Amino acid sequence: MYLVVFRNRKRVDIDAAAYARDADAMAQLAAEQPGYLGFKSYSADDGEVIALSEWADEAAALAWRKVAEHAEIQGKGRAEYYESYTLFAGTPTRVHHFNRDET
């Protein structure tokens, strides 16, 4: 498993409808990519957002980065949507799992 964590803050003057359309389009496009495992996004009370995408391996995540439509929306994000962001990517060094139904 390869994780990409996108920690961001949106601009105060963001076009929320345009952002939502672009985010939905990217979620759909990502889900069609080989090696895609899942995506979730979490918002904090202070406006910070953490988006987590899971990929089968690093090659799948890197291939997603190179998809033309994705690259185009990334540029739009820097120009129009985000005040700041940090991206973390890698393979977890430790994974702990608990599921009550499996005990």
Backbone as numpy.savetxt, mean C-alpha at the origin, in Angstrom:
# Nx Ny Nz CAx CAy CAz Cx Cy Cz
6.86 -14.47 2.19 6.03 -13.30 2.19 6.91 -12.05 2.19
6.49 -11.06 1.45 7.20 -9.78 1.36 6.18 -8.69 1.69
6.53 -7.80 2.60 5.62 -6.75 3.04 6.07 -5.38 2.56
5.10 -4.57 2.18 5.34 -3.17 1.85 4.42 -2.35 2.75
5.03 -1.51 3.58 4.28 -0.65 4.50 4.45 0.79 4.02
3.33 1.42 3.73 3.31 2.79 3.21 2.67 3.68 4.28
3.51 4.44 4.97 3.07 5.32 6.07 2.98 6.72 5.50
1.80 7.35 5.60 1.62 8.63 4.92 0.70 9.59 5.63
0.84 10.85 5.23 -0.08 11.92 5.62 -0.51 12.63 4.35
-1.80 12.82 4.23 -2.31 13.48 3.03 -2.32 15.00 3.22
-2.28 15.69 2.09 -2.34 17.16 2.11 -3.71 17.61 2.63
-3.76 18.79 3.24 -5.03 19.29 3.75 -5.97 19.72 2.62
-5.41 20.07 1.47 -6.23 20.54 0.34 -6.48 19.44 -0.69
-6.42 18.20 -0.25 -6.56 17.06 -1.16 -7.96 17.03 -1.80
-8.02 16.60 -3.05 -9.29 16.32 -3.73 -9.67 14.90 -3.33
-10.50 14.78 -2.28 -10.80 13.48 -1.69 -11.48 12.53 -2.68
-12.34 13.05 -3.53 -13.03 12.19 -4.49 -12.04 11.63 -5.51
-11.13 12.46 -6.00 -10.13 12.00 -6.96 -9.20 10.98 -6.31
-8.80 11.25 -5.07 -7.95 10.30 -4.36 -8.65 8.96 -4.21
-9.91 8.97 -3.80 -10.66 7.73 -3.61 -10.75 6.94 -4.92
-11.00 7.62 -6.02 -11.06 6.95 -7.33 -9.72 6.30 -7.67
-8.64 7.06 -7.48 -7.32 6.53 -7.79 -6.95 5.37 -6.86
-7.27 5.50 -5.58 -6.96 4.43 -4.62 -7.73 3.16 -4.97
-9.00 3.29 -5.32 -9.79 2.12 -5.70 -9.23 1.47 -6.95
-8.84 2.27 -7.94 -8.27 1.74 -9.18 -6.96 1.01 -8.90
-6.13 1.55 -8.01 -4.85 0.91 -7.70 -5.08 -0.38 -6.92
-6.06 -0.40 -6.02 -6.35 -1.61 -5.27 -6.79 -2.73 -6.21
-7.63 -2.40 -7.17 -8.10 -3.38 -8.14 -6.95 -3.86 -9.02
-6.12 -2.94 -9.50 -4.99 -3.30 -10.36 -3.98 -4.15 -9.60
-3.69 -3.80 -8.36 -2.74 -4.59 -7.55 -3.24 -6.01 -7.36
-4.53 -6.15 -7.10 -5.10 -7.48 -6.86 -4.98 -8.39 -8.08
-4.80 -7.82 -9.25 -4.66 -8.59 -10.49 -3.22 -9.02 -10.76
-2.28 -8.53 -9.96 -0.86 -8.80 -10.21 -0.44 -10.16 -9.67
0.44 -10.86 -10.41 0.97 -12.13 -9.89 1.70 -11.91 -8.56
1.45 -12.78 -7.61 2.11 -12.70 -6.32 1.43 -11.81 -5.30
0.35 -11.13 -5.68 -0.40 -10.29 -4.74 -1.10 -11.17 -3.72
-0.96 -10.83 -2.44 -1.60 -11.60 -1.38 -2.69 -10.82 -0.65
-2.54 -9.49 -0.55 -3.56 -8.73 0.16 -3.15 -7.31 0.43
-4.13 -6.52 0.85 -3.92 -5.10 1.14 -4.90 -4.67 2.21
-4.40 -3.88 3.17 -5.25 -3.27 4.20 -4.69 -1.89 4.50
-5.57 -1.00 4.92 -5.17 0.35 5.25 -5.80 0.74 6.58
-5.02 1.44 7.41 -5.47 1.84 8.74 -5.21 3.33 8.93
-6.19 4.03 9.48 -6.06 5.46 9.73 -6.04 5.74 11.22
-5.12 6.59 11.63 -5.02 7.00 13.03 -5.82 8.28 13.25
-6.14 8.56 14.49 -6.91 9.76 14.83 -6.20 11.05 14.42
-4.87 11.01 14.35 -4.12 12.22 13.99 -3.96 12.40 12.48
-4.59 11.54 11.69 -4.53 11.68 10.24 -3.49 10.83 9.55
-2.61 10.22 10.31 -1.62 9.35 9.67 -2.30 8.06 9.19
-1.85 7.56 8.04 -2.39 6.34 7.46 -1.26 5.34 7.27
-1.55 4.09 7.59 -0.61 3.01 7.32 -1.31 2.05 6.36
-0.69 1.86 5.21 -1.20 0.92 4.22 -0.22 -0.23 4.13
-0.74 -1.44 4.20 0.09 -2.63 4.22 -0.29 -3.52 3.04
0.67 -3.78 2.16 0.41 -4.75 1.09 1.33 -5.94 1.28
0.78 -7.12 0.99 1.49 -8.37 1.16 1.68 -9.02 -0.21
2.89 -9.49 -0.45 3.27 -10.09 -1.73 3.91 -11.45 -1.48
3.85 -12.31 -2.45 4.44 -13.64 -2.31 5.94 -13.56 -2.09
6.59 -12.61 -2.78 8.04 -12.46 -2.67 8.45 -11.07 -3.15
9.72 -10.77 -3.00 10.23 -9.46 -3.39 10.05 -9.20 -4.88
10.24 -10.22 -5.70 10.10 -10.05 -7.15 8.70 -9.59 -7.52
7.68 -10.13 -6.87 6.30 -9.72 -7.14 6.08 -8.27 -6.75
6.60 -7.86 -5.59 6.46 -6.47 -5.15 7.19 -5.51 -6.08
8.37 -5.89 -6.52 9.13 -5.05 -7.44 8.44 -4.95 -8.80
7.82 -6.04 -9.24 7.09 -6.01 -10.51 5.90 -5.05 -10.41
5.22 -5.04 -9.28 4.10 -4.11 -9.06 4.58 -2.67 -9.14
5.73 -2.41 -8.57 6.29 -1.05 -8.60 6.49 -0.56 -10.02
6.75 -1.48 -10.94 7.06 -1.12 -12.32 5.83 -1.06 -13.24
4.65 -1.41 -12.75 3.44 -1.35 -13.58 3.19 0.12 -13.93
3.03 0.40 -15.21 2.95 1.79 -15.70 1.86 2.61 -15.02
0.66 2.05 -14.90 -0.45 2.79 -14.27 -0.14 3.10 -12.81
0.52 2.15 -12.14 0.89 2.36 -10.74 1.92 3.49 -10.63
2.93 3.46 -11.50 3.95 4.51 -11.49 3.34 5.88 -11.76
2.37 5.93 -12.66 1.69 7.20 -12.96 0.96 7.75 -11.74
0.26 6.88 -11.03 -0.48 7.33 -9.84 0.48 7.67 -8.70
1.62 7.00 -8.63 2.62 7.37 -7.63 3.06 8.82 -7.84
3.32 9.19 -9.07 3.70 10.57 -9.38 2.60 11.55 -9.02
1.37 11.18 -9.32 0.23 12.03 -8.97 0.12 12.17 -7.45
0.41 11.09 -6.74 0.37 11.12 -5.28 1.36 12.13 -4.71
2.58 12.12 -5.25 3.59 13.09 -4.79 3.18 14.51 -5.15
2.60 14.70 -6.32 2.24 16.04 -6.78 0.98 16.59 -6.12
0.01 15.71 -5.86 -1.32 16.21 -5.47 -1.87 15.69 -4.14
-1.48 14.50 -3.70 -2.17 13.88 -2.58 -1.42 13.89 -1.25
-0.11 13.68 -1.28 0.62 13.44 -0.03 1.41 14.65 0.45
1.30 14.88 1.75 2.15 15.86 2.42 3.51 15.21 2.70
3.46 13.95 3.11 4.68 13.19 3.38 4.36 11.70 3.38
5.41 10.92 3.14 5.25 9.48 3.29 6.60 8.83 3.49
6.55 7.63 4.06 7.72 6.77 4.21 7.29 5.37 3.79
8.13 4.70 3.04 7.84 3.35 2.60 8.86 2.41 3.22
8.37 1.35 3.80 9.21 0.30 4.37 8.90 -0.98 3.60
9.91 -1.73 3.20 9.67 -2.96 2.46 10.67 -4.02 2.87
10.20 -5.25 2.94 11.12 -6.33 3.26 10.42 -7.60 3.67
11.24 -8.58 3.91 10.76 -9.87 4.38 10.85 -9.88 5.90
9.77 -10.23 6.57 9.83 -10.26 8.04 10.89 -11.25 8.52
11.61 -10.87 9.54 12.61 -11.78 10.08 12.01 -12.75 11.09
10.89 -12.36 11.67 10.17 -13.25 12.58 8.69 -13.08 12.34
7.97 -14.18 12.40 6.51 -14.15 12.29 5.96 -15.01 13.41
5.11 -14.44 14.22 4.42 -15.18 15.28 2.95 -15.20 14.93
2.31 -16.33 15.10 0.92 -16.47 14.72 0.15 -17.11 15.86
-1.04 -16.60 16.13 -1.94 -17.19 17.11 -3.33 -17.22 16.51
-4.00 -18.35 16.63 -5.37 -18.46 16.20 -6.06 -19.38 17.19
-7.00 -18.85 17.92 -7.68 -19.62 18.96 -8.25 -20.94 18.42
-8.76 -20.93 17.20 -9.36 -22.14 16.63 -8.33 -23.24 16.36
-7.06 -22.88 16.32 -6.01 -23.87 16.02 -5.33 -24.40 17.28
-5.77 -23.99 18.48 -5.13 -24.47 19.71 -5.77 -25.69 20.26
